[in-house]
Amino acid sequence: MTAPQVSSQVNRHASGGIGALVGDSAAMRAAVARAVAVPGAKRWWIEPISGGVELHGEVAAGGGGPWAPDTRLAAGAGLFAVHLEIAVHAVRPVTSLVPRNRRPSLLAVLRYGAEAPPTPTERTLHAVLAGARPRPLVELPGIRPYLRRAAEAEATWVRSAVDPGERAAIGTLLARGGADLDPEAMLVLVASPYDLPAGQLRAGRAVQRILLTATALGYPGALVTGRAGLDLSHRAMIASGSGIGAVPQAVLSIGPRRDASREVASRDVGPASSGS
């Protein structure tokens, strides 16, 4: 697995609030470096263009080998990190997934839209992306509605599991089983409504948004596996309770905090509501 990269090229054509950000690529580079890593994913990167950035990956936008879904999952997570970095600079990101283009590596284009302040959710999630670690605000089962809204904001579907029976159902999708998982953690299944490149990119965005949302509520999480580690047989899909038409893309583990972390003021980090 290769770390994501940001082209060293500097885009000097951006205007408005994004100018300072694009003039120095350090903030963008830091954002993509903090995106969740997906085992088995090939290299992906962003390139500045006039008025935005492009997302590229070592996979054809409409095809690829068995590594392709996880590469798009990782790239989608990075795309959401870049979305937050641009949003907090008071510019609205406008994203096009899998645009028509002759370059096979192009996965998405994120353009700089109108100048506008970030939403409270964007400020919250960016603070977490930058390293803020709030204390838990609710009990672990109480974060479920926030995770569901985070998934819905990216047009994806989630199923969360806390009790042993629910966890076992999701565990049927894990090709290597779930015996080594924290028994106190919540398992979260992330699925897309279709198994196309755009759906895999959206699932990646959802994975990043969900993990940041959980951390904002005091429960850091991690990716258990992407597509490569999932059993998508009919038997496993039925046993897991996957929704009709929902294609599993990733499983997350969200558990109790185990280390002391710095806090941020409640006015900056609170329950992450739905919204961009």
C-alpha positions as CSV (number, residue, x, y, z in Angstrom):
1,M,0.0,0.0,0.0
2,T,1.5,3.3,-1.1
3,A,0.8,6.5,0.8
4,P,-1.3,9.1,-0.9
5,Q,0.5,12.0,-2.5
6,V,-0.1,15.6,-3.5
7,S,1.5,16.9,-6.7
8,S,4.2,19.5,-5.9
9,Q,2.8,21.7,-8.6
10,V,1.4,25.0,-7.3
11,N,-1.9,26.3,-8.8
12,R,-1.7,30.1,-9.0
13,H,-5.0,30.6,-10.8
14,A,-7.3,30.0,-7.8
15,S,-9.1,33.0,-6.4
16,G,-10.9,34.0,-3.3
17,G,-10.5,32.3,0.1
18,I,-8.7,29.3,-1.5
19,G,-5.8,31.3,-2.7
20,A,-3.6,31.0,0.4
21,L,-4.4,27.3,0.6
22,V,-3.4,26.5,-2.9
23,G,-0.4,28.8,-2.9
24,D,1.1,26.5,-0.3
25,S,0.2,22.8,-0.8
26,A,1.3,21.8,2.8
27,A,-2.3,22.0,4.2
28,M,-3.7,19.9,1.3
29,R,-0.8,17.4,1.7
30,A,-1.5,17.1,5.4
31,A,-5.2,16.5,4.7
32,V,-4.7,13.6,2.4
33,A,-2.0,12.1,4.6
34,R,-4.6,11.9,7.5
35,A,-7.1,10.0,5.4
36,V,-7.9,6.5,6.4
37,A,-5.5,3.9,4.9
38,V,-7.0,0.9,3.1
39,P,-4.9,-2.3,3.0
40,G,-4.4,-3.5,-0.6
41,A,-5.2,-0.2,-2.2
42,K,-2.8,1.0,-4.9
43,R,-1.4,4.5,-5.1
44,W,-3.8,7.5,-5.4
45,W,-3.0,11.2,-5.5
46,I,-4.5,14.7,-6.1
47,E,-3.3,17.2,-8.6
48,P,-4.0,20.9,-8.5
49,I,-5.7,22.3,-11.6
50,S,-7.0,25.8,-12.5
51,G,-10.0,26.3,-10.1
52,G,-9.8,23.0,-8.3
53,V,-8.0,19.7,-7.8
54,E,-8.2,16.3,-9.6
55,L,-8.2,12.9,-7.8
56,H,-6.3,10.2,-9.6
57,G,-5.5,6.6,-8.8
58,E,-3.6,3.6,-10.3
59,V,-6.9,2.1,-11.5
60,A,-9.1,2.8,-14.5
61,A,-12.1,5.0,-13.6
62,G,-14.5,2.4,-14.9
63,G,-12.6,-0.9,-14.3
64,G,-9.4,-2.5,-13.0
65,G,-8.3,-5.6,-11.2
66,P,-9.3,-7.0,-7.8
67,W,-7.5,-4.2,-6.0
68,A,-9.6,-1.5,-7.8
69,P,-12.5,-1.3,-5.3
70,D,-10.2,-0.7,-2.3
71,T,-8.1,1.8,-4.3
72,R,-11.3,3.8,-5.0
73,L,-12.3,3.4,-1.4
74,A,-9.0,4.9,-0.2
75,A,-9.2,7.6,-2.8
76,G,-12.8,8.5,-1.8
77,A,-11.7,8.8,1.8
78,G,-8.9,11.2,0.7
79,L,-11.4,13.1,-1.4
80,F,-13.5,13.8,1.7
81,A,-10.4,15.0,3.6
82,V,-9.7,17.4,0.8
83,H,-13.3,18.5,0.8
84,L,-13.0,19.5,4.5
85,E,-9.7,21.3,3.9
86,I,-11.2,23.4,1.2
87,A,-14.4,24.1,3.1
88,V,-12.7,25.5,6.1
89,H,-11.0,28.0,3.9
90,A,-14.5,29.5,3.2
91,V,-14.9,28.0,-0.3
92,R,-17.7,25.5,-1.3
93,P,-16.2,22.4,-2.8
94,V,-18.1,21.1,-5.9
95,T,-17.4,17.4,-6.7
96,S,-17.8,15.4,-9.9
97,L,-17.2,11.7,-9.5
98,V,-15.8,9.6,-12.4
99,P,-16.1,12.4,-15.0
100,R,-15.9,11.5,-18.7
101,N,-12.3,11.8,-19.7
102,R,-9.6,10.0,-21.8
103,R,-7.2,9.8,-18.8
104,P,-7.9,6.4,-17.2
105,S,-6.5,7.4,-13.8
106,L,-8.9,10.3,-13.3
107,L,-11.4,9.4,-10.6
108,A,-13.0,12.7,-9.6
109,V,-12.7,16.5,-10.0
110,L,-13.3,18.8,-7.0
111,R,-13.8,22.4,-8.1
112,Y,-13.8,25.6,-6.0
113,G,-17.3,27.0,-5.8
114,A,-18.7,30.1,-4.3
115,E,-17.1,31.7,-1.2
116,A,-19.1,30.7,1.9
117,P,-18.3,29.8,5.5
118,P,-18.0,26.1,6.4
119,T,-20.9,24.4,8.0
120,P,-20.7,23.5,11.8
121,T,-20.3,19.9,10.8
122,E,-17.4,20.7,8.5
123,R,-15.6,22.7,11.2
124,T,-16.1,19.9,13.6
125,L,-14.9,17.1,11.3
126,H,-11.9,19.2,10.2
127,A,-10.9,19.8,13.8
128,V,-10.9,16.0,14.3
129,L,-9.0,15.4,11.1
130,A,-6.4,17.8,12.4
131,G,-6.0,15.8,15.6
132,A,-8.7,17.0,18.1
133,R,-9.9,14.2,20.3
134,P,-13.0,15.2,22.4
135,R,-14.3,13.2,25.3
136,P,-17.3,11.0,24.8
137,L,-20.6,13.0,24.8
138,V,-23.0,10.0,24.8
139,E,-22.8,6.3,25.5
140,L,-21.5,4.2,22.5
141,P,-25.0,3.0,21.3
142,G,-26.1,6.6,21.3
143,I,-23.9,7.6,18.4
144,R,-25.8,5.3,16.0
145,P,-28.1,8.1,14.6
146,Y,-25.1,10.3,13.9
147,L,-23.3,7.6,12.0
148,R,-26.4,6.9,10.0
149,R,-26.7,10.6,9.1
150,A,-23.1,10.7,8.1
151,A,-23.6,7.7,5.8
152,E,-26.8,9.2,4.3
153,A,-24.9,12.5,3.6
154,E,-22.7,10.4,1.2
155,A,-25.6,8.5,-0.3
156,T,-24.6,5.2,1.4
157,W,-26.1,2.8,3.9
158,V,-24.8,1.5,7.2
159,R,-25.7,-1.1,9.7
160,S,-24.2,-0.8,13.2
161,A,-23.8,-3.6,15.8
162,V,-23.1,-3.5,19.5
163,D,-24.6,-6.6,21.1
164,P,-23.0,-10.1,20.4
165,G,-25.8,-11.2,18.0
166,E,-25.6,-8.1,15.9
167,R,-21.8,-8.3,15.8
168,A,-21.9,-11.9,14.8
169,A,-24.2,-11.1,11.9
170,I,-21.8,-8.5,10.5
171,G,-18.9,-10.8,11.3
172,T,-20.2,-13.4,8.7
173,L,-19.0,-11.0,6.0
174,L,-15.4,-11.0,7.3
175,A,-13.5,-13.5,5.2
176,R,-11.1,-14.1,8.1
177,G,-13.7,-14.0,10.9
178,G,-13.9,-11.5,13.7
179,A,-12.4,-13.3,16.6
180,D,-9.6,-10.8,17.0
181,L,-11.9,-7.7,17.2
182,D,-12.5,-5.7,20.4
183,P,-15.6,-7.3,21.9
184,E,-16.6,-3.9,23.3
185,A,-16.4,-2.1,20.0
186,M,-19.3,-1.3,17.7
187,L,-19.0,-2.8,14.3
188,V,-20.2,-0.7,11.3
189,L,-21.0,-2.1,7.9
190,V,-20.8,0.5,5.1
191,A,-22.5,-0.4,1.9
192,S,-23.3,1.4,-1.4
193,P,-26.5,1.2,-3.3
194,Y,-24.7,-0.1,-6.4
195,D,-21.3,-1.7,-7.2
196,L,-19.9,0.9,-9.6
197,P,-16.8,3.0,-9.4
198,A,-18.8,6.1,-8.3
199,G,-20.4,4.0,-5.5
200,Q,-17.0,2.8,-4.3
201,L,-15.7,6.4,-4.2
202,R,-18.9,7.4,-2.3
203,A,-18.3,4.6,0.2
204,G,-14.8,5.9,0.7
205,R,-16.1,9.3,1.5
206,A,-18.6,7.8,3.9
207,V,-15.9,5.7,5.7
208,Q,-13.9,8.9,6.3
209,R,-17.0,10.9,7.4
210,I,-18.2,8.2,9.7
211,L,-14.9,7.7,11.4
212,L,-14.5,11.4,11.9
213,T,-18.0,11.7,13.2
214,A,-17.5,8.9,15.7
215,T,-14.2,10.5,16.9
216,A,-16.0,13.8,17.3
217,L,-18.4,12.1,19.7
218,G,-15.5,10.6,21.7
219,Y,-15.2,7.2,20.1
220,P,-12.2,6.8,17.7
221,G,-12.5,4.0,15.2
222,A,-10.6,2.2,12.5
223,L,-11.1,0.4,9.3
224,V,-11.4,-3.4,9.8
225,T,-11.4,-4.2,6.1
226,G,-12.3,-2.9,2.7
227,R,-13.7,-5.0,-0.1
228,A,-10.7,-7.4,-0.3
229,G,-11.5,-8.8,3.2
230,L,-15.2,-9.3,2.7
231,D,-17.1,-12.5,1.9
232,L,-19.8,-11.3,-0.6
233,S,-21.3,-14.8,-1.2
234,H,-25.1,-15.0,-1.1
235,R,-25.0,-16.9,2.1
236,A,-22.9,-14.3,3.9
237,M,-25.0,-11.4,2.5
238,I,-28.2,-13.0,3.8
239,A,-26.7,-13.8,7.2
240,S,-25.3,-10.3,7.7
241,G,-28.7,-8.7,7.1
242,S,-27.3,-6.5,4.2
243,G,-30.1,-4.5,2.7
244,I,-31.6,-5.5,-0.7
245,G,-29.5,-3.8,-3.4
246,A,-26.9,-2.7,-0.9
247,V,-23.3,-3.8,-1.7
248,P,-21.0,-4.1,1.3
249,Q,-17.8,-2.0,0.8
250,A,-16.1,-1.9,4.2
251,V,-16.4,-2.8,7.9
252,L,-15.4,-0.4,10.7
253,S,-14.7,-0.9,14.4
254,I,-15.6,1.9,16.7
255,G,-14.8,1.3,20.3
256,P,-14.3,2.9,23.7
257,R,-11.5,5.4,24.1
258,R,-8.3,3.8,25.4
259,D,-5.9,6.8,25.7
260,A,-5.9,10.3,26.9
261,S,-6.2,12.9,24.2
262,R,-6.4,16.6,24.1
263,E,-9.9,18.1,24.1
264,V,-11.4,20.9,22.1
265,A,-14.0,23.3,23.2
266,S,-17.6,22.2,22.9
267,R,-18.3,25.2,20.7
268,D,-15.9,23.7,18.1
269,V,-16.7,20.0,18.4
270,G,-20.2,18.8,19.3
271,P,-22.5,16.1,17.9
272,A,-21.9,16.1,14.2
273,S,-25.2,16.6,12.5
274,S,-26.1,15.8,8.9
275,G,-25.0,18.2,6.2
276,S,-22.0,18.7,4.0
